[in-house]
Amino acid sequence: MTEEGITAGYVTVDGVRTFYEECGPRDGHDVVLVHTAGAEGLEWRHVLPRLGEDGYHALTLDLPGHGKSLAHPDGHIDSMHEFAEFVWAFAAEMDLESPTVAGCSIGGDVVLDLAVHHADELTSIVCLEGALRTPTYPPGFLMMMETAGGMPSFERFYYNASVQCHGGDADPARVEEHAFLHQHAIRNVTHADLTAWNTHDVLERADDITCPVLYVFGEDDYFLPEEYVEETVDALADCEYRPMEGIGHYPMLETDEFYGDLTAFLG
């Protein structure tokens, strides 16, 4: 893998100065990659350049308040639908046509919401470690995150949580790299992300997701209970389900095996 050919820039989306990276030919099939809670598009660095090399026009973006993107002028987004519409507005600003959109964790929830509302304009979606509904955090946990006093040393907490939620077969070097990046997450931004995750529920609109779905689940992921995975797989009409043994919450980082599954689906 080479990272040559990646370019970066800014585009204004819904009043937000938004950072993005892209690579690959502009006439290639458009693929947008959405990051996880508190993180940034850099999480996809092992996938983005390979897509470009294989002829896809691949892009990552930093959601508002994440990475190099400025915060939304109306405050931190705590709604999965608002995140999804932001990604859709980004696609419009970048003149993308019938893209495939892939996302992990909150990004996985984002692409499912996106497909509920824009399935006819999408080629497909790829959902990693998300579900049609994800009410997985107890209210007390999110309340603790509201203030620095409620969760002191948040950076260290997020570092350790990132280490633990990778799978037993994950590449150790990548786990350490990812945990290092995750400790830079901003507490109140991450709180808004996880609030969006906890309130996300499009189960009753699963029939509106008419585009093809690749659904990836790392079986060592303790953030996402299997009951929500099974519920999602059963509800989606056109779903290719890919469970991954020994992999946790970040398949695109933990193993190169994911890339093969992704390109086979795109093909």
C-alpha positions in Angstrom: 0.0 0.0 0.0 1.2 3.5 -0.8 -0.3 6.8 0.4 0.9 8.6 -2.7 -1.9 10.3 -4.6 -3.9 11.4 -1.5 -4.9 15.1 -1.7 -6.6 17.1 1.0 -8.7 20.2 1.2 -11.6 22.1 2.8 -15.2 22.6 1.6 -17.9 24.6 3.3 -20.9 22.3 4.2 -23.9 23.7 6.0 -21.8 26.6 7.2 -19.0 24.3 8.5 -15.4 24.5 7.2 -15.0 20.8 6.6 -11.8 18.9 6.1 -11.6 16.0 3.6 -9.1 13.7 1.9 -9.5 12.1 -1.4 -7.7 9.9 -3.9 -8.2 7.9 -7.1 -9.6 9.0 -10.5 -12.5 11.5 -10.5 -14.3 9.3 -13.0 -14.0 6.3 -10.7 -17.0 5.1 -8.6 -17.4 7.5 -5.6 -16.9 5.9 -2.2 -17.3 8.1 1.0 -15.9 6.8 4.3 -17.3 8.0 7.7 -15.4 7.8 10.9 -16.3 6.7 14.5 -17.3 8.7 17.6 -14.8 11.4 18.7 -12.5 10.5 15.8 -11.6 11.7 12.3 -11.2 10.4 8.8 -7.7 9.4 9.5 -9.2 6.1 10.8 -9.6 5.0 7.2 -6.0 5.6 6.2 -5.4 1.8 5.6 -8.4 1.7 3.2 -8.5 5.1 1.4 -5.2 4.8 -0.7 -5.9 1.2 -1.7 -9.3 2.2 -3.0 -7.6 5.0 -5.0 -5.1 2.5 -6.4 -7.9 0.2 -7.4 -9.6 2.9 -9.5 -12.2 4.2 -7.0 -12.7 7.8 -6.3 -12.5 7.6 -2.5 -13.0 10.3 0.1 -13.0 10.7 3.9 -14.3 13.7 5.8 -14.0 14.9 9.3 -17.5 15.5 10.7 -18.3 18.9 12.4 -16.2 19.4 15.5 -13.9 16.4 14.7 -10.3 16.4 13.4 -9.6 19.5 11.3 -13.3 20.4 10.8 -14.7 23.3 12.7 -17.7 22.9 15.0 -21.2 23.4 13.6 -22.4 27.0 14.2 -25.6 25.6 15.9 -23.5 23.5 18.4 -22.3 20.0 18.5 -24.5 17.6 16.6 -26.3 15.0 18.8 -28.6 13.5 16.2 -27.7 10.7 13.8 -30.1 12.0 11.2 -28.4 15.4 11.3 -25.0 13.7 10.8 -26.4 11.7 7.9 -27.8 14.8 6.2 -24.4 16.5 6.7 -22.7 13.7 4.9 -25.2 13.9 2.1 -24.7 17.6 1.8 -20.9 16.9 1.6 -21.5 14.5 -1.2 -23.5 17.2 -3.1 -20.8 19.8 -2.5 -18.2 17.4 -4.0 -20.4 16.6 -7.0 -20.6 12.9 -6.2 -23.1 10.7 -8.1 -24.8 7.6 -6.7 -22.0 7.0 -4.2 -21.3 4.1 -1.9 -21.1 5.3 1.6 -19.3 3.3 4.3 -19.1 4.0 8.0 -18.1 2.4 11.3 -19.7 2.7 14.7 -21.6 6.1 14.7 -20.5 6.1 11.0 -22.4 2.8 10.6 -25.5 4.3 12.1 -25.0 7.3 9.8 -25.0 5.2 6.6 -28.1 3.3 7.7 -30.0 6.6 8.3 -28.7 7.8 5.0 -30.1 4.8 3.2 -33.5 5.2 4.9 -33.8 8.7 3.3 -31.7 8.4 0.1 -31.6 4.8 -1.0 -32.7 5.6 -4.5 -29.7 7.9 -4.9 -27.1 5.6 -3.4 -25.3 2.7 -5.2 -24.9 0.9 -1.8 -23.9 1.3 1.8 -21.3 -0.5 4.0 -22.2 -0.6 7.7 -19.5 -1.6 10.2 -20.3 -2.0 13.9 -23.6 -0.1 13.6 -27.2 -1.2 13.7 -30.8 0.0 13.0 -31.0 0.9 16.7 -28.2 1.3 19.2 -29.5 2.1 22.7 -26.4 0.6 24.4 -25.3 3.1 27.0 -27.0 3.6 30.3 -28.2 7.2 30.9 -25.9 7.6 33.9 -22.8 7.0 31.8 -23.8 9.8 29.3 -24.6 12.1 32.2 -21.1 11.6 33.7 -19.7 12.7 30.3 -21.5 16.0 30.4 -18.9 17.7 32.5 -15.1 17.3 33.0 -15.8 16.7 36.7 -18.1 13.8 35.9 -15.4 12.0 33.9 -11.9 13.2 34.8 -9.0 12.0 32.7 -11.4 11.5 29.7 -8.4 11.2 27.3 -7.0 8.3 29.3 -10.4 6.6 29.5 -10.8 6.8 25.8 -7.3 5.5 25.2 -7.9 2.4 27.3 -11.4 1.9 25.9 -10.0 1.9 22.4 -7.4 -0.7 23.3 -9.9 -3.0 24.9 -12.6 -2.9 22.2 -10.3 -4.2 19.5 -10.4 -7.9 18.7 -8.0 -10.6 19.8 -6.7 -11.0 16.3 -6.2 -7.3 15.6 -2.8 -6.1 14.4 -1.1 -4.9 17.7 0.7 -2.0 16.0 -2.6 -0.7 14.6 -4.3 -1.0 17.9 -1.7 1.1 19.6 -1.8 3.7 16.8 -5.6 3.9 16.9 -5.7 4.2 20.7 -3.1 7.0 20.5 -5.3 8.9 18.1 -8.5 8.3 20.1 -7.0 9.9 23.2 -7.2 13.2 21.3 -11.0 13.0 21.2 -12.8 16.0 22.7 -15.1 15.1 25.6 -18.2 17.2 24.8 -18.0 16.3 21.1 -17.8 12.6 21.9 -20.7 13.0 24.4 -22.8 14.4 21.6 -21.7 11.6 19.3 -22.7 8.9 21.8 -26.0 10.7 22.5 -26.7 10.4 18.8 -25.8 6.7 19.0 -28.0 6.0 22.0 -31.1 7.7 20.5 -30.6 6.3 16.9 -33.6 4.1 15.9 -34.7 3.5 12.3 -35.8 -0.1 12.8 -39.4 0.6 11.8 -38.1 2.2 8.5 -35.8 -0.8 7.5 -38.0 -1.4 4.5 -37.0 1.9 3.1 -33.4 0.7 2.8 -33.7 -0.7 -0.7 -30.1 -0.3 -1.8 -27.6 -3.2 -1.3 -26.0 -3.4 2.2 -22.7 -4.9 3.3 -23.0 -5.4 7.0 -19.8 -6.2 8.9 -19.6 -7.2 12.5 -16.5 -7.9 14.5 -17.5 -10.7 16.9 -15.1 -9.4 19.7 -16.9 -6.0 19.7 -18.4 -5.4 23.2 -19.8 -2.0 22.3 -22.5 -3.6 20.1 -24.6 -6.4 21.6 -25.3 -9.2 19.1 -29.1 -8.9 19.7 -29.0 -5.6 17.8 -26.8 -7.1 15.0 -29.3 -10.0 14.5 -32.2 -7.6 14.6 -30.6 -5.5 11.8 -29.6 -8.5 9.6 -33.1 -9.9 9.8 -34.8 -6.6 9.0 -32.7 -5.6 5.9 -34.0 -6.9 2.6 -30.8 -6.8 0.6 -28.0 -7.5 3.1 -24.7 -9.3 2.7 -23.7 -10.2 6.3 -20.0 -10.6 7.1 -19.2 -11.6 10.7 -15.5 -11.5 11.5 -14.1 -13.8 14.2 -11.3 -12.3 16.4 -12.1 -8.7 15.2 -13.6 -6.0 17.4 -15.1 -2.5 16.9 -12.9 -1.3 14.1 -12.6 -3.9 11.3 -11.2 -1.4 8.7 -8.2 -0.8 11.1 -7.7 -4.2 12.7 -7.3 -6.4 9.6 -6.5 -6.2 5.9 -9.1 -9.0 5.4 -11.8 -6.3 5.6 -10.5 -4.6 2.4 -11.0 -7.8 0.4 -14.6 -8.1 1.6 -15.2 -4.4 0.8 -13.9 -4.6 -2.8 -15.6 -7.9 -3.5 -18.9 -6.2 -2.5 -18.1 -3.0 -4.5 -17.4 -5.1 -7.5 
